[in-house]
Amino acid sequence: LGAAHLLARAHDVTVYEREQTVSYAACGMPYHLDGRIPDAGALLVRSVDQFRKSGIDVRLGWKVLSIDPDAGTLKARDSATGETVVDSFDRLLLATGRRPRVRAFGLICSTTSR
């Protein structure tokens, strides 16, 4: 979400996150896995409210189903309620946390791997 913070200074930013957490201390994960930090919640760095206060609309539990770059829209579903929305964008940043698959339709692709 580092890129989102930079963009939020000049743009409206919405983050769709399939999981229920957005910001955790990855460096502490080995200690959680071996039991030295038993509560995974202790690894959380920022809450959704903290992101919202800095201008980032974080939507947890949402899965992006499709992206239409020509129309500037994406379709997403809330895994808790089943609600489906179509959201518009001027620019799109894909941050998958995996290796990039760059497509030919001119979107900005960014990945981070920790």
CNS distance restraints for C-alpha pairs under 8 A (distance, minus, plus):
assign (resid   1 and name CA) (resid   5 and name CA) 6.50 0.50 0.50
assign (resid   1 and name CA) (resid  22 and name CA) 7.96 0.50 0.50
assign (resid   1 and name CA) (resid  23 and name CA) 7.75 0.50 0.50
assign (resid   2 and name CA) (resid   6 and name CA) 6.69 0.50 0.50
assign (resid   3 and name CA) (resid   7 and name CA) 6.29 0.50 0.50
assign (resid   4 and name CA) (resid   8 and name CA) 5.89 0.50 0.50
assign (resid   4 and name CA) (resid  13 and name CA) 6.65 0.50 0.50
assign (resid   4 and name CA) (resid  56 and name CA) 7.17 0.50 0.50
assign (resid   5 and name CA) (resid   9 and name CA) 6.96 0.50 0.50
assign (resid   5 and name CA) (resid  54 and name CA) 7.51 0.50 0.50
assign (resid   5 and name CA) (resid  56 and name CA) 7.38 0.50 0.50
assign (resid   7 and name CA) (resid  11 and name CA) 5.74 0.50 0.50
assign (resid   7 and name CA) (resid  12 and name CA) 7.85 0.50 0.50
assign (resid   7 and name CA) (resid  13 and name CA) 7.02 0.50 0.50
assign (resid   8 and name CA) (resid  12 and name CA) 5.91 0.50 0.50
assign (resid   8 and name CA) (resid  13 and name CA) 5.65 0.50 0.50
assign (resid   8 and name CA) (resid  54 and name CA) 7.42 0.50 0.50
assign (resid   8 and name CA) (resid  55 and name CA) 5.78 0.50 0.50
assign (resid   8 and name CA) (resid  56 and name CA) 6.33 0.50 0.50
assign (resid   9 and name CA) (resid  55 and name CA) 7.71 0.50 0.50
assign (resid  12 and name CA) (resid  55 and name CA) 7.11 0.50 0.50
assign (resid  12 and name CA) (resid  56 and name CA) 7.20 0.50 0.50
assign (resid  13 and name CA) (resid  55 and name CA) 7.01 0.50 0.50
assign (resid  13 and name CA) (resid  56 and name CA) 5.14 0.50 0.50
assign (resid  13 and name CA) (resid  57 and name CA) 6.15 0.50 0.50
assign (resid  14 and name CA) (resid  56 and name CA) 5.88 0.50 0.50
assign (resid  14 and name CA) (resid  57 and name CA) 4.57 0.50 0.50
assign (resid  14 and name CA) (resid  58 and name CA) 5.90 0.50 0.50
assign (resid  14 and name CA) (resid  59 and name CA) 7.48 0.50 0.50
assign (resid  15 and name CA) (resid  56 and name CA) 7.15 0.50 0.50
assign (resid  15 and name CA) (resid  57 and name CA) 6.08 0.50 0.50
assign (resid  15 and name CA) (resid  58 and name CA) 4.74 0.50 0.50
assign (resid  15 and name CA) (resid  59 and name CA) 5.99 0.50 0.50
assign (resid  16 and name CA) (resid  58 and name CA) 6.30 0.50 0.50
assign (resid  16 and name CA) (resid  59 and name CA) 5.02 0.50 0.50
assign (resid  16 and name CA) (resid  60 and name CA) 6.43 0.50 0.50
assign (resid  16 and name CA) (resid  61 and name CA) 7.72 0.50 0.50
assign (resid  16 and name CA) (resid  62 and name CA) 5.63 0.50 0.50
assign (resid  16 and name CA) (resid  63 and name CA) 6.87 0.50 0.50
assign (resid  16 and name CA) (resid  64 and name CA) 7.06 0.50 0.50
assign (resid  17 and name CA) (resid  21 and name CA) 7.89 0.50 0.50
assign (resid  17 and name CA) (resid  22 and name CA) 7.12 0.50 0.50
assign (resid  17 and name CA) (resid  58 and name CA) 7.36 0.50 0.50
assign (resid  17 and name CA) (resid  59 and name CA) 6.04 0.50 0.50
assign (resid  17 and name CA) (resid  60 and name CA) 4.96 0.50 0.50
assign (resid  17 and name CA) (resid  61 and name CA) 5.89 0.50 0.50
assign (resid  17 and name CA) (resid  62 and name CA) 5.56 0.50 0.50
assign (resid  17 and name CA) (resid  63 and name CA) 6.76 0.50 0.50
assign (resid  18 and name CA) (resid  60 and name CA) 6.13 0.50 0.50
assign (resid  18 and name CA) (resid  61 and name CA) 4.49 0.50 0.50
assign (resid  18 and name CA) (resid  62 and name CA) 4.76 0.50 0.50
assign (resid  18 and name CA) (resid  63 and name CA) 4.96 0.50 0.50
assign (resid  18 and name CA) (resid  64 and name CA) 7.92 0.50 0.50
assign (resid  19 and name CA) (resid  60 and name CA) 6.12 0.50 0.50
assign (resid  19 and name CA) (resid  61 and name CA) 5.18 0.50 0.50
assign (resid  19 and name CA) (resid  62 and name CA) 7.59 0.50 0.50
assign (resid  20 and name CA) (resid  60 and name CA) 5.18 0.50 0.50
assign (resid  20 and name CA) (resid  61 and name CA) 5.52 0.50 0.50
assign (resid  21 and name CA) (resid  44 and name CA) 7.89 0.50 0.50
assign (resid  21 and name CA) (resid  60 and name CA) 6.92 0.50 0.50
assign (resid  22 and name CA) (resid  46 and name CA) 7.76 0.50 0.50
assign (resid  22 and name CA) (resid  47 and name CA) 7.76 0.50 0.50
assign (resid  22 and name CA) (resid  48 and name CA) 7.62 0.50 0.50
assign (resid  22 and name CA) (resid  60 and name CA) 7.72 0.50 0.50
assign (resid  23 and name CA) (resid  44 and name CA) 5.82 0.50 0.50
assign (resid  23 and name CA) (resid  45 and name CA) 5.46 0.50 0.50
assign (resid  23 and name CA) (resid  46 and name CA) 5.62 0.50 0.50
assign (resid  23 and name CA) (resid  47 and name CA) 7.38 0.50 0.50
assign (resid  24 and name CA) (resid  43 and name CA) 5.13 0.50 0.50
assign (resid  24 and name CA) (resid  44 and name CA) 4.16 0.50 0.50
assign (resid  24 and name CA) (resid  45 and name CA) 4.99 0.50 0.50
assign (resid  24 and name CA) (resid  46 and name CA) 7.32 0.50 0.50
assign (resid  25 and name CA) (resid  29 and name CA) 7.08 0.50 0.50
assign (resid  25 and name CA) (resid  43 and name CA) 5.16 0.50 0.50
assign (resid  25 and name CA) (resid  44 and name CA) 6.28 0.50 0.50
assign (resid  25 and name CA) (resid  45 and name CA) 6.15 0.50 0.50
assign (resid  26 and name CA) (resid  43 and name CA) 7.67 0.50 0.50
assign (resid  26 and name CA) (resid 114 and name CA) 7.29 0.50 0.50
assign (resid  28 and name CA) (resid  32 and name CA) 6.48 0.50 0.50
assign (resid  28 and name CA) (resid  37 and name CA) 7.98 0.50 0.50
assign (resid  28 and name CA) (resid  43 and name CA) 6.50 0.50 0.50
assign (resid  29 and name CA) (resid  33 and name CA) 6.15 0.50 0.50
assign (resid  29 and name CA) (resid  43 and name CA) 7.54 0.50 0.50
assign (resid  30 and name CA) (resid  34 and name CA) 6.18 0.50 0.50
assign (resid  31 and name CA) (resid  35 and name CA) 6.11 0.50 0.50
assign (resid  31 and name CA) (resid  36 and name CA) 5.11 0.50 0.50
assign (resid  31 and name CA) (resid  37 and name CA) 5.52 0.50 0.50
assign (resid  32 and name CA) (resid  36 and name CA) 5.82 0.50 0.50
assign (resid  32 and name CA) (resid  37 and name CA) 4.43 0.50 0.50
assign (resid  32 and name CA) (resid  38 and name CA) 5.65 0.50 0.50
assign (resid  32 and name CA) (resid  39 and name CA) 7.19 0.50 0.50
assign (resid  32 and name CA) (resid  40 and name CA) 6.43 0.50 0.50
assign (resid  33 and name CA) (resid  37 and name CA) 7.76 0.50 0.50
assign (resid  33 and name CA) (resid  38 and name CA) 8.00 0.50 0.50
assign (resid  37 and name CA) (resid  42 and name CA) 7.42 0.50 0.50
assign (resid  39 and name CA) (resid  43 and name CA) 7.82 0.50 0.50
assign (resid  40 and name CA) (resid  44 and name CA) 7.55 0.50 0.50
assign (resid  46 and name CA) (resid  50 and name CA) 6.06 0.50 0.50
assign (resid  46 and name CA) (resid  51 and name CA) 7.10 0.50 0.50
assign (resid  47 and name CA) (resid  51 and name CA) 6.55 0.50 0.50
assign (resid  48 and name CA) (resid  52 and name CA) 6.20 0.50 0.50
assign (resid  48 and name CA) (resid  58 and name CA) 6.25 0.50 0.50
assign (resid  49 and name CA) (resid  53 and name CA) 6.15 0.50 0.50
assign (resid  50 and name CA) (resid  54 and name CA) 6.56 0.50 0.50
assign (resid  51 and name CA) (resid  55 and name CA) 6.57 0.50 0.50
assign (resid  51 and name CA) (resid  56 and name CA) 5.28 0.50 0.50
assign (resid  51 and name CA) (resid  57 and name CA) 7.08 0.50 0.50
assign (resid  51 and name CA) (resid  58 and name CA) 7.02 0.50 0.50
assign (resid  52 and name CA) (resid  56 and name CA) 4.77 0.50 0.50
assign (resid  52 and name CA) (resid  57 and name CA) 5.41 0.50 0.50
assign (resid  52 and name CA) (resid  58 and name CA) 6.93 0.50 0.50
assign (resid  61 and name CA) (resid  78 and name CA) 5.87 0.50 0.50
assign (resid  61 and name CA) (resid  79 and name CA) 5.53 0.50 0.50
assign (resid  61 and name CA) (resid  80 and name CA) 6.87 0.50 0.50
assign (resid  62 and name CA) (resid  76 and name CA) 6.34 0.50 0.50
assign (resid  62 and name CA) (resid  77 and name CA) 5.40 0.50 0.50
assign (resid  62 and name CA) (resid  78 and name CA) 4.41 0.50 0.50
assign (resid  62 and name CA) (resid  79 and name CA) 5.83 0.50 0.50
assign (resid  63 and name CA) (resid  76 and name CA) 5.42 0.50 0.50
assign (resid  63 and name CA) (resid  77 and name CA) 5.32 0.50 0.50
assign (resid  63 and name CA) (resid  78 and name CA) 6.55 0.50 0.50
assign (resid  63 and name CA) (resid  79 and name CA) 7.04 0.50 0.50
assign (resid  64 and name CA) (resid  74 and name CA) 7.01 0.50 0.50
assign (resid  64 and name CA) (resid  75 and name CA) 5.89 0.50 0.50
assign (resid  64 and name CA) (resid  76 and name CA) 4.15 0.50 0.50
assign (resid  64 and name CA) (resid  77 and name CA) 6.50 0.50 0.50
assign (resid  65 and name CA) (resid  74 and name CA) 7.52 0.50 0.50
assign (resid  65 and name CA) (resid  75 and name CA) 5.48 0.50 0.50
assign (resid  65 and name CA) (resid  76 and name CA) 5.25 0.50 0.50
assign (resid  65 and name CA) (resid  77 and name CA) 6.99 0.50 0.50
assign (resid  66 and name CA) (resid  74 and name CA) 5.65 0.50 0.50
assign (resid  66 and name CA) (resid  75 and name CA) 5.25 0.50 0.50
assign (resid  66 and name CA) (resid  76 and name CA) 7.19 0.50 0.50
assign (resid  67 and name CA) (resid  72 and name CA) 7.82 0.50 0.50
assign (resid  67 and name CA) (resid  73 and name CA) 6.06 0.50 0.50
assign (resid  67 and name CA) (resid  74 and name CA) 4.29 0.50 0.50
assign (resid  67 and name CA) (resid  75 and name CA) 6.44 0.50 0.50
assign (resid  68 and name CA) (resid  72 and name CA) 5.86 0.50 0.50
assign (resid  68 and name CA) (resid  73 and name CA) 5.28 0.50 0.50
assign (resid  68 and name CA) (resid  74 and name CA) 5.97 0.50 0.50
assign (resid  69 and name CA) (resid  73 and name CA) 6.52 0.50 0.50
assign (resid  69 and name CA) (resid 105 and name CA) 6.89 0.50 0.50
assign (resid  69 and name CA) (resid 107 and name CA) 7.53 0.50 0.50
assign (resid  72 and name CA) (resid  88 and name CA) 5.55 0.50 0.50
assign (resid  72 and name CA) (resid  89 and name CA) 5.21 0.50 0.50
assign (resid  72 and name CA) (resid  90 and name CA) 6.27 0.50 0.50
assign (resid  72 and name CA) (resid  91 and name CA) 7.86 0.50 0.50
assign (resid  73 and name CA) (resid  86 and name CA) 6.51 0.50 0.50
assign (resid  73 and name CA) (resid  87 and name CA) 5.46 0.50 0.50
assign (resid  73 and name CA) (resid  88 and name CA) 4.21 0.50 0.50
assign (resid  73 and name CA) (resid  89 and name CA) 5.87 0.50 0.50
assign (resid  74 and name CA) (resid  86 and name CA) 5.60 0.50 0.50
assign (resid  74 and name CA) (resid  87 and name CA) 5.38 0.50 0.50
assign (resid  74 and name CA) (resid  88 and name CA) 6.36 0.50 0.50
assign (resid  74 and name CA) (resid  89 and name CA) 7.82 0.50 0.50
assign (resid  75 and name CA) (resid  84 and name CA) 7.01 0.50 0.50
assign (resid  75 and name CA) (resid  85 and name CA) 5.71 0.50 0.50
assign (resid  75 and name CA) (resid  86 and name CA) 4.47 0.50 0.50
assign (resid  75 and name CA) (resid  87 and name CA) 6.39 0.50 0.50
assign (resid  76 and name CA) (resid  84 and name CA) 5.61 0.50 0.50
assign (resid  76 and name CA) (resid  85 and name CA) 5.49 0.50 0.50
assign (resid  76 and name CA) (resid  86 and name CA) 6.50 0.50 0.50
assign (resid  76 and name CA) (resid  87 and name CA) 7.80 0.50 0.50
assign (resid  77 and name CA) (resid  82 and name CA) 5.99 0.50 0.50
assign (resid  77 and name CA) (resid  83 and name CA) 5.56 0.50 0.50
assign (resid  77 and name CA) (resid  84 and name CA) 4.30 0.50 0.50
assign (resid  77 and name CA) (resid  85 and name CA) 6.46 0.50 0.50
assign (resid  78 and name CA) (resid  82 and name CA) 5.17 0.50 0.50
assign (resid  78 and name CA) (resid  83 and name CA) 5.30 0.50 0.50
assign (resid  78 and name CA) (resid  84 and name CA) 6.46 0.50 0.50
assign (resid  79 and name CA) (resid  83 and name CA) 7.74 0.50 0.50
assign (resid  91 and name CA) (resid 107 and name CA) 7.52 0.50 0.50
assign (resid  91 and name CA) (resid 108 and name CA) 7.67 0.50 0.50
assign (resid  92 and name CA) (resid 107 and name CA) 6.26 0.50 0.50
assign (resid  92 and name CA) (resid 108 and name CA) 6.20 0.50 0.50
assign (resid  93 and name CA) (resid 107 and name CA) 7.15 0.50 0.50
assign (resid  93 and name CA) (resid 108 and name CA) 5.24 0.50 0.50
assign (resid  93 and name CA) (resid 109 and name CA) 5.73 0.50 0.50
assign (resid  93 and name CA) (resid 110 and name CA) 6.64 0.50 0.50
assign (resid  94 and name CA) (resid 108 and name CA) 6.74 0.50 0.50
assign (resid  94 and name CA) (resid 109 and name CA) 5.02 0.50 0.50
assign (resid  94 and name CA) (resid 110 and name CA) 5.76 0.50 0.50
assign (resid  94 and name CA) (resid 111 and name CA) 7.44 0.50 0.50
assign (resid  95 and name CA) (resid 109 and name CA) 6.73 0.50 0.50
assign (resid  95 and name CA) (resid 110 and name CA) 5.07 0.50 0.50
assign (resid  95 and name CA) (resid 111 and name CA) 4.94 0.50 0.50
assign (resid  95 and name CA) (resid 112 and name CA) 7.12 0.50 0.50
assign (resid  96 and name CA) (resid 100 and name CA) 7.75 0.50 0.50
assign (resid  96 and name CA) (resid 110 and name CA) 7.57 0.50 0.50
assign (resid  96 and name CA) (resid 111 and name CA) 5.80 0.50 0.50
assign (resid  96 and name CA) (resid 112 and name CA) 7.52 0.50 0.50
assign (resid  97 and name CA) (resid 111 and name CA) 5.21 0.50 0.50
assign (resid  97 and name CA) (resid 112 and name CA) 4.94 0.50 0.50
assign (resid  97 and name CA) (resid 113 and name CA) 5.46 0.50 0.50
assign (resid  98 and name CA) (resid 111 and name CA) 6.00 0.50 0.50
assign (resid  98 and name CA) (resid 112 and name CA) 6.63 0.50 0.50
assign (resid  98 and name CA) (resid 113 and name CA) 6.07 0.50 0.50
assign (resid  99 and name CA) (resid 111 and name CA) 6.39 0.50 0.50
assign (resid  99 and name CA) (resid 112 and name CA) 7.92 0.50 0.50
assign (resid  99 and name CA) (resid 113 and name CA) 7.67 0.50 0.50
assign (resid 100 and name CA) (resid 109 and name CA) 6.95 0.50 0.50
assign (resid 100 and name CA) (resid 110 and name CA) 7.05 0.50 0.50
assign (resid 100 and name CA) (resid 111 and name CA) 6.16 0.50 0.50
assign (resid 102 and name CA) (resid 109 and name CA) 6.71 0.50 0.50
assign (resid 103 and name CA) (resid 107 and name CA) 7.38 0.50 0.50
